[in-house]
Structures are given as C-alpha cells and as structure tokens.
Amino acid sequence: MDLDEFRRAGHRIVEWIADYRAHPECYPVLSRCRPGEVRAQLPRAAPSEAESIECILNDFERLILPGITHWNHPAFFAYFAITGSGPGILGELLASALNVNAMLWRTSPAATELEECVLDWLREMLGLPADFKGVIADCASTASLLAIAAARDAVAPEIRARGMAGCDGMPKLRLYTSEQAHSSIEKGAMILGIGQENVRKIETDARFRMMPSALLQAIRGDIADGWRPFCVVATVGTTSTTSIDPVAEIAPICRDFGLWLQWIAPTGAWPQSFPRCAMFWTAARAPTRLSSIRTSGYSHLSIAAHCTCAIRMPCSAHSASCRNI
C-alpha cells in the first residue's frame, strides 16, 4: 500500500467511525446472526493474492458488521461500560502506527515513563500512598494472575528457580476468594500450579458479599490441618452481581495472619470504589509493606477499565495464629 492509498483508506475509515459513533441506534444491540453464518461466508482458504483495501472494507461492512454485538450502543447494558471513547480510538491509531514494544526503557523511553505517570495519576485518584507502584496489563485476568504469582513467590521464593515440583518441603498453599469472584482467580491458581482444589471459595451473605467470619473460620481450620494460607482475593464490584466485598473487615484478618490481600474491580462499578480506598487503606495501614498494584485497561490514552491491587499484609508480632503458620 502506497501512502496515497493509505491516506484515502484512512479518511474513509475515520469517516465511517464518526458516522458509526453518531448513529449507533441504527444497529441492533445484539447480532442477529445464526451460529456459523459469518464463517460460512468466509473463504475456506487464505487468498493467494492480495485484495484492494476497498474490497476489504466492503467485506467488513457486508460480512463482519452484521456479526457484531455493539458494545458502544446506548442500549447495551451487559458486562462492562463503554471503553471505546473518541480519544481512546485515536490513541489506538497512533499506538498502532508507532508499533512500540514497551519491553524495556530503552525500547521506548516515552512508553515506560508515560505508563509510570498515568499509574501515578491512578494511585492519586485511589487515595493510595506514594510508595505504590504498578504496571499496565492487557486485561484484569492477566493482572490477577500477576498479583497471585507475586503472592506465591513471596511465600516460597525458591519457586521462581526450581518450580513447584522442585521445592522440597513446599507448604500446601491455600488461596481464598468469594464464591462470587471472577473465574480468572481460579484459572490463575490453576496456571500457577496452586491447583483448583486449593482455591477456597468463601460463602457470601444475602448481598453476595464475602463473609469475613467465614473467611476467618476457613483460615484457622486450614492452618490446623497443615495448610499454608497465603492470599485473599476480595472483589469490589463482582461481574455477576456487582457486589462489593467488605474489604475494610477483610484487611485486618489478612494483617493478623500475614496474608496478601488482593482486591479486584472487574466491572463498571470500579470508579465507585475510589472513596472506599481511603477506608481500605486505613484498615490495612498498620504496619504494611507495599508489594504491588496491577491495573489493566483497553485504551492507550485512558485510565484502566479494570483495576487489580495486591498488598502484602505483614503478620502482627503478637498474633499467635501467625506464629503457627
């Protein structure tokens, strides 16, 4: 594609996007395609020769658009809030043109330093102290995986070099989360070798919130049975019901037993957690060593749509329960 053709196609695409955003009501919220209908219209084999961009864009409108569920439609009320903002779309355009692989500072200093700056903004919005640091992940599931991995490695640092199977005397790890928690928590435990059976799903109350009393009972019972509790995952806005776990009551339990406390806000309810963060930090403050904060989002130029945060809760020096771990 030469630059003149690129310009013509680019203008056409931008005009199409502007029209699409101006009149979303023209489209059905949910695709009316039948299963297999889109696939049946696609070639069985890859084309042997390139096609023009005009042909590709025509195929986009004719074949792809009817099979789209329109998340940006004003009547779309499922899953997450709209994340495809105008600035975000333009940001994606610039980011794809630059094709930055932000592996190290040297691979693109601006990518590294912009990420740090935006996460500092997010930290300030959440009311968290200045020593909180973070990284941007591609989604909340990856962020949860990273946070659980950090908690696991803190319990048994030798895992990083020798793996779960190579660690002699490896304690039987136990992770706790709400029975309403996102499936990524359980999947993360499976990927990291903790095991699905070692994820204890704590019962919830009538408002679908994790019950601190049930959590405390589960931790004490596991310690008595020889397990090593290491992480609690609370949720601020569950995907299924948007319920908010009582983080301020869960945090002291984690502190008493020296557990990691991870909280994840996987739904559109996460901005509502901002005023709760001060309450959360007050409950977790004494004395706490920061470990990590993980965030994830969909746009290069916007703050995350999801947020995951993990904190190491040091054990109270006077906690008999902690000394028994």
C-alpha positions as CSV (number, residue, x, y, z in Angstrom):
1,M,0.0,0.0,0.0
2,D,1.5,3.3,-1.0
3,L,1.0,6.5,1.0
4,D,-1.7,7.9,-1.3
5,E,-3.8,4.8,-1.0
6,F,-3.2,4.8,2.8
7,R,-4.5,8.4,3.1
8,R,-7.6,7.6,1.0
9,A,-8.4,4.5,3.1
10,G,-7.6,6.3,6.3
11,H,-10.0,9.1,5.5
12,R,-12.7,6.6,4.6
13,I,-12.2,4.6,7.8
14,V,-12.3,7.7,10.0
15,E,-15.4,9.0,8.3
16,W,-17.0,5.6,8.8
17,I,-16.1,5.6,12.5
18,A,-17.5,9.1,13.0
19,D,-20.8,8.1,11.3
20,Y,-20.9,4.9,13.4
21,R,-20.5,6.8,16.6
22,A,-23.0,9.4,15.6
23,H,-25.8,6.9,14.9
24,P,-25.4,3.8,17.0
25,E,-29.2,3.4,17.1
26,C,-29.1,2.2,13.5
27,Y,-27.7,-1.1,14.6
28,P,-29.2,-3.9,16.7
29,V,-27.6,-4.2,20.1
30,L,-27.2,-8.0,19.7
31,S,-26.1,-9.5,16.5
32,R,-28.9,-11.3,14.7
33,C,-26.6,-13.8,13.0
34,R,-27.2,-17.5,13.4
35,P,-24.3,-19.7,14.6
36,G,-21.9,-20.4,11.7
37,E,-23.4,-17.7,9.5
38,V,-20.4,-15.5,9.4
39,R,-17.9,-18.4,9.0
40,A,-20.0,-19.8,6.1
41,Q,-19.4,-16.5,4.1
42,L,-15.7,-16.5,4.6
43,P,-13.2,-18.3,2.2
44,R,-12.2,-21.7,3.2
45,A,-8.5,-21.0,2.4
46,A,-6.4,-17.8,2.6
47,P,-6.4,-15.8,-0.6
48,S,-3.5,-16.5,-2.9
49,E,-3.3,-12.8,-4.0
50,A,-3.8,-9.6,-2.1
51,E,-7.1,-7.7,-2.4
52,S,-7.6,-4.0,-2.6
53,I,-8.3,-2.1,0.6
54,E,-11.7,-1.0,-1.0
55,C,-12.6,-4.7,-1.3
56,I,-11.6,-5.4,2.2
57,L,-13.6,-2.5,3.6
58,N,-16.6,-3.5,1.6
59,D,-16.3,-7.1,3.0
60,F,-16.1,-5.5,6.5
61,E,-19.4,-3.8,6.1
62,R,-21.1,-6.8,4.3
63,L,-19.7,-9.7,6.3
64,I,-18.3,-8.6,9.6
65,L,-20.6,-5.8,10.8
66,P,-23.8,-8.0,10.8
67,G,-22.0,-10.3,13.2
68,I,-21.0,-7.6,15.7
69,T,-22.6,-7.1,19.1
70,H,-22.4,-3.4,19.6
71,W,-20.9,-2.7,23.0
72,N,-20.9,1.0,22.3
73,H,-24.7,1.1,21.7
74,P,-26.5,3.2,24.3
75,A,-28.9,0.3,25.0
76,F,-26.0,-2.1,25.7
77,F,-26.2,-2.9,29.5
78,A,-24.3,-6.1,29.8
79,Y,-20.7,-6.8,31.0
80,F,-18.7,-3.5,31.1
81,A,-19.3,0.1,30.5
82,I,-18.3,1.7,27.2
83,T,-14.5,1.9,26.8
84,G,-14.2,2.8,23.1
85,S,-14.0,6.6,23.6
86,G,-13.1,9.0,20.9
87,P,-9.7,9.9,22.4
88,G,-9.1,6.2,23.0
89,I,-9.8,5.3,19.4
90,L,-7.4,7.9,18.2
91,G,-4.9,6.8,20.7
92,E,-5.1,3.3,19.4
93,L,-4.5,4.6,15.9
94,L,-1.3,6.4,17.0
95,A,-0.1,3.5,19.0
96,S,-0.5,1.0,16.2
97,A,1.3,3.4,13.8
98,L,4.3,3.6,16.2
99,N,4.2,-0.1,16.9
100,V,6.0,0.2,20.2
101,N,7.1,-2.9,22.1
102,A,7.5,-1.5,25.6
103,M,9.7,-4.2,27.0
104,L,12.4,-2.0,28.5
105,W,13.0,1.7,29.0
106,R,15.4,1.8,26.0
107,T,12.9,0.2,23.6
108,S,10.9,3.4,24.0
109,P,11.5,5.7,26.9
110,A,8.2,7.6,26.3
111,A,6.2,4.3,26.7
112,T,7.8,3.5,30.0
113,E,7.6,7.0,31.5
114,L,4.1,7.6,30.3
115,E,2.9,4.4,31.9
116,E,4.6,5.4,35.2
117,C,3.0,8.8,35.0
118,V,-0.6,7.5,34.3
119,L,-0.3,4.9,37.1
120,D,0.8,7.7,39.5
121,W,-2.4,9.5,38.4
122,L,-4.4,6.4,39.1
123,R,-2.8,5.9,42.5
124,E,-3.6,9.5,43.5
125,M,-7.2,9.0,42.3
126,L,-7.5,6.0,44.5
127,G,-6.0,7.8,47.5
128,L,-3.1,5.4,47.9
129,P,0.3,6.4,49.3
130,A,3.2,7.4,47.1
131,D,5.2,4.2,47.5
132,F,2.6,2.2,45.5
133,K,3.9,1.2,42.1
134,G,2.4,-0.7,39.2
135,V,2.3,-1.9,35.7
136,I,-0.4,-1.9,33.0
137,A,-1.5,-5.4,31.9
138,D,-3.7,-6.3,28.9
139,C,-6.7,-7.3,31.0
140,A,-7.9,-7.9,34.5
141,S,-7.4,-11.7,34.2
142,T,-3.7,-11.2,33.5
143,A,-3.4,-8.6,36.3
144,S,-4.9,-11.1,38.7
145,L,-2.5,-13.8,37.5
146,L,0.5,-11.5,38.1
147,A,-0.7,-10.5,41.6
148,I,-1.3,-14.1,42.6
149,A,2.1,-15.1,41.2
150,A,3.8,-12.4,43.3
151,A,2.0,-13.6,46.4
152,R,3.0,-17.2,45.7
153,D,6.7,-16.3,45.2
154,A,6.7,-14.2,48.4
155,V,5.7,-17.3,50.3
156,A,8.2,-19.6,48.6
157,P,10.9,-17.6,46.7
158,E,12.6,-20.8,45.6
159,I,9.6,-21.5,43.3
160,R,11.0,-19.0,40.8
161,A,14.1,-21.0,40.1
162,R,13.1,-24.6,41.0
163,G,9.4,-24.7,40.2
164,M,6.6,-26.0,42.4
165,A,7.7,-29.7,42.0
166,G,11.3,-28.9,42.7
167,C,10.8,-27.3,46.1
168,D,11.4,-29.7,49.0
169,G,9.0,-29.3,51.9
170,M,6.8,-27.0,49.9
171,P,3.9,-26.0,52.0
172,K,0.4,-26.7,50.8
173,L,-0.8,-23.3,49.7
174,R,-4.3,-22.1,50.1
175,L,-5.9,-19.1,48.3
176,Y,-9.3,-17.6,49.4
177,T,-11.8,-15.7,47.4
178,S,-15.6,-15.1,47.3
179,E,-17.8,-17.7,45.7
180,Q,-18.9,-14.7,43.5
181,A,-15.4,-13.9,42.4
182,H,-14.4,-13.7,38.7
183,S,-13.3,-17.0,37.2
184,S,-9.9,-15.6,36.4
185,I,-8.9,-16.1,40.1
186,E,-9.5,-19.8,39.9
187,K,-7.9,-20.0,36.5
188,G,-4.8,-18.1,37.7
189,A,-4.4,-20.6,40.5
190,M,-4.5,-23.4,38.0
191,I,-1.9,-21.8,35.7
192,L,0.4,-21.1,38.6
193,G,0.4,-24.7,39.9
194,I,-1.5,-23.8,43.1
195,G,-4.4,-26.0,41.9
196,Q,-8.1,-25.6,41.6
197,E,-8.8,-27.6,44.7
198,N,-6.6,-25.2,46.7
199,V,-8.8,-22.2,46.0
200,R,-11.3,-22.0,48.8
201,K,-14.5,-20.1,47.9
202,I,-15.8,-18.3,50.9
203,E,-19.6,-18.1,51.3
204,T,-21.4,-14.9,50.8
205,D,-24.2,-13.1,52.6
206,A,-27.6,-12.1,51.3
207,R,-26.0,-9.3,49.3
208,F,-23.4,-11.6,47.7
209,R,-20.5,-10.2,49.7
210,M,-17.7,-12.4,51.2
211,M,-18.4,-13.1,54.9
212,P,-15.4,-12.1,57.0
213,S,-16.4,-14.6,59.7
214,A,-16.5,-17.4,57.2
215,L,-13.1,-16.4,55.9
216,L,-11.6,-16.3,59.4
217,Q,-13.0,-19.7,60.2
218,A,-11.6,-21.2,56.9
219,I,-8.1,-19.8,57.6
220,R,-8.0,-21.1,61.1
221,G,-9.2,-24.5,60.0
222,D,-6.7,-24.7,57.2
223,I,-3.8,-23.8,59.5
224,A,-4.9,-26.5,61.9
225,D,-4.9,-29.0,59.1
226,G,-1.4,-28.1,57.9
227,W,-2.2,-25.8,55.0
228,R,-0.3,-22.5,54.3
229,P,-2.8,-19.7,53.7
230,F,-1.0,-17.1,51.5
231,C,-3.5,-14.9,49.7
232,V,-7.1,-13.5,49.9
233,V,-8.8,-12.0,46.8
234,A,-11.6,-9.6,47.6
235,T,-13.8,-8.1,44.9
236,V,-15.0,-4.5,44.5
237,G,-17.9,-5.0,42.1
238,T,-18.3,-8.6,41.1
239,T,-19.0,-9.4,37.4
240,S,-22.2,-11.4,38.2
241,T,-23.9,-9.1,40.7
242,T,-21.6,-6.0,41.2
243,S,-21.5,-6.8,44.9
244,I,-18.7,-5.3,46.9
245,D,-16.8,-7.4,49.5
246,P,-16.3,-5.7,52.9
247,V,-12.6,-5.0,52.3
248,A,-12.2,-2.9,55.5
249,E,-13.2,-6.0,57.5
250,I,-11.1,-8.5,55.4
251,A,-7.9,-6.4,55.6
252,P,-7.4,-6.8,59.4
253,I,-7.8,-10.6,59.0
254,C,-5.1,-10.6,56.4
255,R,-2.9,-8.5,58.6
256,D,-3.3,-10.8,61.5
257,F,-2.2,-13.9,59.5
258,G,0.4,-12.2,57.3
259,L,-1.5,-12.9,54.1
260,W,-1.5,-11.0,50.8
261,L,-4.7,-9.1,50.2
262,Q,-5.6,-8.6,46.6
263,W,-8.7,-6.7,45.5
264,I,-10.0,-6.7,42.0
265,A,-12.7,-4.4,40.5
266,P,-13.7,-6.2,37.3
267,T,-16.8,-4.3,36.3
268,G,-18.1,-0.9,35.5
269,A,-18.5,-0.4,39.3
270,W,-14.8,0.2,39.9
271,P,-14.9,4.0,39.8
272,Q,-17.3,3.8,42.8
273,S,-14.5,2.2,44.7
274,F,-12.5,5.4,44.8
275,P,-14.0,6.7,48.0
276,R,-13.7,3.3,49.5
277,C,-9.9,3.2,49.0
278,A,-9.2,5.6,51.9
279,M,-11.3,3.3,54.1
280,F,-9.5,0.3,52.8
281,W,-6.0,1.8,53.3
282,T,-6.9,2.9,56.8
283,A,-7.9,-0.7,57.6
284,A,-4.7,-2.1,56.1
285,R,-2.2,0.5,57.1
286,A,-0.7,-0.7,60.3
287,P,2.2,-1.6,59.7
288,T,2.1,-2.6,56.0
289,R,4.9,-3.1,53.4
290,L,3.7,-2.5,49.9
291,S,4.2,-5.1,47.3
292,S,2.4,-4.3,44.1
293,I,-0.5,-2.8,42.3
294,R,-1.7,-4.2,39.0
295,T,-4.0,-2.4,36.6
296,S,-5.4,-3.2,33.2
297,G,-7.3,-1.3,30.5
298,Y,-8.4,-1.2,26.9
299,S,-7.0,2.1,25.7
300,H,-3.5,3.5,25.4
301,L,-4.7,7.0,26.4
302,S,-7.2,6.3,29.1
303,I,-7.0,5.0,32.6
304,A,-7.9,1.4,33.2
305,A,-11.3,0.0,32.9
306,H,-10.4,-2.7,35.4
307,C,-8.2,-2.5,38.4
308,T,-6.4,-5.1,40.5
309,C,-4.4,-4.3,43.6
310,A,-2.3,-6.6,45.8
311,I,-0.7,-5.8,49.2
312,R,1.5,-7.9,51.5
313,M,0.0,-7.7,54.9
314,P,2.8,-8.3,57.5
315,C,1.9,-10.5,60.4
316,S,1.2,-8.9,63.7
317,A,4.1,-9.6,66.1
318,H,1.6,-10.6,68.8
319,S,-0.5,-12.9,66.7
320,A,-0.4,-16.5,67.9
321,S,-2.2,-17.6,64.8
322,C,0.5,-16.1,62.6
323,R,3.3,-17.7,64.6
324,N,1.7,-21.1,64.0
325,I,1.9,-20.8,60.2
